[in-house]
Amino acid sequence: MTSVGQKSGAGLAAAVSVVAVLLAPAANADGQSPSYLQGKQAIDEQVLNLHVQLGDTFGLDRYCKTLLQNALRTGQILKVDSPSDFVAGCQDEGRALVASH
């Protein structure tokens, strides 16, 4: 027989596992790579210089991918060694900016 506490614990473990999987790409990013730093710089510029409003429901994943595509297309950024590191840096910095406001 399974108690309520065991069921709750299993549910919590499953929820934590799902969150870990969703955050895994950012966790695998090289926080010191040039691409990661480019992503941080790009979102900083958007928020601090161009006054883009970030919020809790703001789609950082999509926004950061679009930001990368636009920056490469316009020549603002000439080369990104790791697009996934760029997006991770952009997302991490975006979350930090949201938390600071």
N, C-alpha and C positions, 0 to 999 in steps of 0.2 A: 504494500500500500504506500502511496506517495503522499506526503503531507503538503499542505499549502505552501509552506516555507521552501520546500524543495522545488515545487513548480515555479515559484517566483524567482528562485535562484537560477533555475534553468532558463527562464525567460530573459532574465537580466544578462546572463552569459551569452545568449543568442544575440541580444541587442548590441552588446559590446563587440561581438564578433563582426556584426554587420558594419558598425561604425569603423572598426579597424580596417576592414576591406575597403570601405569607401575612402578612407584617408591614406591608404597604402601608397598610392602614387606620389603624394606629397612627401611621405615619410622616406621614400626611396630617393628623393631628389638630393643632389649634391649642393648643399647650402653655400658652398664656396666656389661653385662653378661660375664662369663668366655669364652663362645663360641665365642662371638663377638670379644673379645680381642685376642683369639686364631687365628681368621681369619685375624685380622690386623697384628699380629705377623708373620703369615705364608706368607702373601704377601710381607711384609717387607723383610723377609729372602730371598725370591725369587728374589726380585729386588736389594736389597743392597748387598747380599752376593753371589748370583748366577748370577747376572747381567742379569736377564730376562728383555727384552725390552717391556715396555708398551707404547701404543699409543692411539690416539683418536679412532681408529677403532678396537682396541684390544677387543676381546670378554670376558670381565671380568666375566660375569655370568657363562659361560661355564668353563672358566679357574678356577674360584674359586671353582666350584663344583668338577672339576677334581682334583684340589689341595687337597681338603678335602678327597676325595676317596683315593688318593695316600698316603696321610699322615696317614690315618687310616690303610690302607692295609700294609704299611711298618712298622707300629708301631712308627712312628715319633710322632704321637699324639695317645694316648691310648683311649681317650674318649672325645666325644663332646656331651654336653647335648642338644644343639639346633643346628642342621645343618643349619637351616635358619638364625640364628644369626651369625654363622661362616661365611656363604656366604655373608651376609650383611656387616660384619666387613671387610672382604676381599675386597669387592667391594668398600666400602667407602674409605678404605685406598688406594686402587689402583687408584681411581679417584683423591685422594689428591696427590698421587705421580705423576700422569700424569700432574696435574695442576701445580705442583712445578717445572717441567722441561720445 
